[in-house]
Amino acid sequence: MLHKKLKPFPENFFWGASTSAYQVEGANLEDGKGPSCQDVKELPPGTADLKTCADHYHRYKEDIALMAEMGFKSYRFSIAWTRILPKGTGEVNQKGIEFYNNLINECLKYKITPIVTMFHFDMPAELDKRGSWSNRDSIQWFVDFAKVLFENFGDRVKYWLTINEQNMLTLVGPIIGTMCIPEGTKNITKEVYQQNHHMLVAQAKAMELCHKMLPDAKIGPAPNIAFVYPASSKPADILAAENYNAIRNWIYLDMAVKGIYNPIAWAYLEENDACPTFGEGDAESLKNAHPDFIGFNYYNTATVQASLDRNENISPSADQQSARGEAGFYKGCSNPNLPKTEFGWEIDPEGFRVTIRELTDRYHLPLLVTENGLGAYDKLEDGKIHDSYRIKYLRDHIKQIQLAITDGANMLGYNPWSAIDLVSTHEGIRKRYGFIYVDTTDEAVGSLNRYRKDSFFWYKKVIASNGADLSE
Ligand code: BGP
């Protein structure tokens, strides 16, 4: 649709940015925090460990002040489960409560709305030992954790996100250092989707509890949604795209929003003898979630073609944004129409609009962008970082949000990744995303001084003009 006139961004639009606890905080075993799966995993070679990260734990005041200087209306961060419950269940660590109280209060001091992710890739190591999400008890562990969060922070936190990128945990969990598969598992797909089922039920129960305990709060899921294109107009490629859309995107949101398993995804599970077992009450719990909005991370689209041979050998995904394939179901391929980042991720701003429209069409719920951004090798020169490539990426995506709003989408906010440089899931701190540069490297911890990147000043103008001025 070529609009004659664009609608403005809504008033009270949440302009902000995101981080996650294990990637930004550091102090990973300080003040009573227990280890999470991230702290005990084998690090990808040459990447920074998680002891320091951006040292946000000690420097959050300086960081929030910088966010306030940019004019942030929201800050999306996650709460480390093991800071609150060092062993995952049982005793509460008051120092952990204190830290997040301080962080939340600091945001509120500047009228920045805290948007809190309850779980971002950091399962308590003690719970991993007990089988992690493969153990049905994980549903209760998560609900108990949620209760502690709602009790302690619910008076001030009005926006909650349940599980960050549950779809990536399920599809590429081992690459991002999460998801434990019990030794000797024969049917890995079945095991993974049983864990996925437990997460879905845990999420649904947490949403129900939130509505009960905090009637004026809002809660939603936060998957990584990337619309899947067919490689061509061949009908077989269209079917392949529908297949991958079903298992990459819709299985998560159909369940979160409607409480049903997506039928194409279910057929895939049947084919693989991988249908999850429902426990007592699961079906009801799944129906009772009623999210208030959909949070979603968008980096780029995916493109697939038909896989017409059930014995085809398809290599596994490299990470969150690379589609792999399933013989006889779909096969990932690159999109020749799209440029790539320095780290090989395709860049597709228009695909953002496509994805937003599709989400609007399918679910009729308000949408909150919880991640979007460009990972690059930034250079600090004379105290400056000239990241025009990032400005271009963000500008192109913000334009597409406005087009989608004009198309009829209800957009709550834009919280790109990341507020400040932090450690990537598997490519170290050299892959930077922030508006704020942190002086540190994968090889050694640096001064940790903060520097405003060019994108910092640009985003400040964008926010001040409520998205009307995107010029550099
Ligand atoms: C998302 C995760 C984030 C984040 C981001 C960038 O999948 O939710 O935690 O790290 O991707 O990915 P990466 O760090 O792999 O570059």
Residues whose N, C-alpha, C, O or C-beta is under 5 A from the ligand:
A	BS01	BGP	S20 E165 Q320 G375 S424 T425 H426
